[in-house]
Amino acid sequence: MAGRGAEHVVAAIGPTTLEQSIKATAIEGQITTIGWLPTDVSTINYAALNMSLTKLRVIFAGSRAQFSAMNRAITQNQLKPVIGRIFPFEEAKTAYRYYEEAQPFGKVIIRGL
């Protein structure tokens, strides 16, 4: 990346972390936040966000009770994920390209070291 910044930042948002994530993201990169942006504190530098062409995406993860209920349902129904393709860690860029271009059915896995 040679100082370009991260292509994709995944952030658990707090009042000051979004600003740091914007600064750490490459031009035309993406920030995915888990949870929601705080409404009582506004420290977002909108000029920096706009100039970087960064995409901001929010994912709501649900409550702990919902997480527990989901895991019980998975166990009781013996649900298994559909795996489309597995890539070794060294081919992570190829895996991301495959995911974006092929629109696979099933999970695309990047196996760790």
C-alpha positions in Angstrom: 0.0 0.0 0.0 3.1 2.3 0.4 1.3 4.9 2.5 -1.9 5.0 0.4 -4.1 4.0 3.3 -6.3 1.0 3.8 -8.7 0.0 1.1 -11.3 -1.2 3.7 -11.5 -0.2 7.3 -13.9 -2.0 9.7 -14.5 0.1 12.8 -16.5 -0.3 16.0 -17.5 3.3 16.2 -16.9 5.7 19.1 -17.0 9.5 19.2 -13.4 9.8 18.0 -12.7 6.7 16.0 -14.5 7.7 12.8 -12.1 10.6 12.3 -9.2 8.3 12.7 -10.7 5.8 10.2 -11.2 8.5 7.6 -7.6 9.5 7.9 -6.4 5.9 7.6 -8.5 5.1 4.5 -7.2 5.2 1.0 -8.8 7.5 -1.6 -12.0 5.7 -2.8 -11.7 3.3 0.1 -14.5 2.1 2.3 -15.2 2.4 6.0 -17.7 -0.1 7.4 -18.9 0.8 10.9 -20.4 -1.7 13.3 -23.2 -0.1 15.2 -24.3 3.5 14.7 -22.8 6.9 14.6 -23.1 8.8 17.9 -25.7 11.5 17.7 -24.6 13.6 20.6 -21.0 14.1 19.4 -20.1 15.5 16.0 -16.4 15.2 15.3 -16.7 14.2 11.7 -14.6 16.3 9.3 -16.9 16.2 6.4 -14.4 17.9 4.1 -11.9 15.1 4.7 -14.6 12.5 4.0 -15.7 14.2 0.8 -12.2 14.8 -0.5 -11.2 11.2 0.1 -14.2 9.9 -1.8 -14.5 7.4 1.0 -17.7 5.2 1.1 -19.2 5.0 4.5 -21.3 2.0 5.3 -23.1 1.2 8.6 -23.9 -2.4 9.7 -26.2 -2.9 12.7 -25.1 -6.0 14.5 -28.0 -6.5 16.8 -28.1 -7.0 20.6 -26.5 -9.7 22.6 -29.9 -11.4 23.1 -30.4 -11.5 19.3 -26.9 -12.9 18.9 -27.7 -15.7 21.4 -31.0 -16.4 19.8 -29.4 -16.6 16.3 -26.7 -19.1 17.6 -29.4 -21.3 19.3 -31.3 -21.4 16.0 -28.2 -22.3 14.0 -27.4 -25.1 16.5 -30.9 -26.5 16.7 -31.4 -26.5 12.9 -27.9 -27.7 12.2 -27.4 -24.9 9.7 -24.1 -24.9 7.8 -22.8 -22.1 5.6 -22.6 -22.6 1.8 -18.9 -22.3 0.9 -18.4 -21.2 -2.7 -14.6 -21.1 -2.8 -11.6 -21.1 -0.5 -8.4 -19.1 -1.2 -5.1 -19.2 0.7 -4.1 -16.1 2.6 -1.4 -15.3 -0.1 -4.2 -15.0 -2.7 -6.3 -12.5 -0.7 -6.4 -9.9 -3.4 -7.5 -12.5 -5.9 -10.2 -13.6 -3.5 -11.6 -10.1 -3.2 -11.5 -9.7 -7.0 -13.3 -13.0 -7.4 -15.9 -11.9 -4.8 -16.5 -8.6 -6.6 -16.5 -9.8 -10.2 -18.0 -13.3 -10.0 -20.9 -12.6 -7.6 -20.5 -16.1 -6.2 -23.2 -18.2 -4.6 -21.9 -19.1 -1.1 -19.1 -17.7 1.1 -15.7 -16.8 -0.2 -13.2 -17.9 2.4 -9.6 -16.5 2.9 -7.8 -19.2 4.9 -5.4 -17.7 7.5 -1.8 -18.4 7.9 
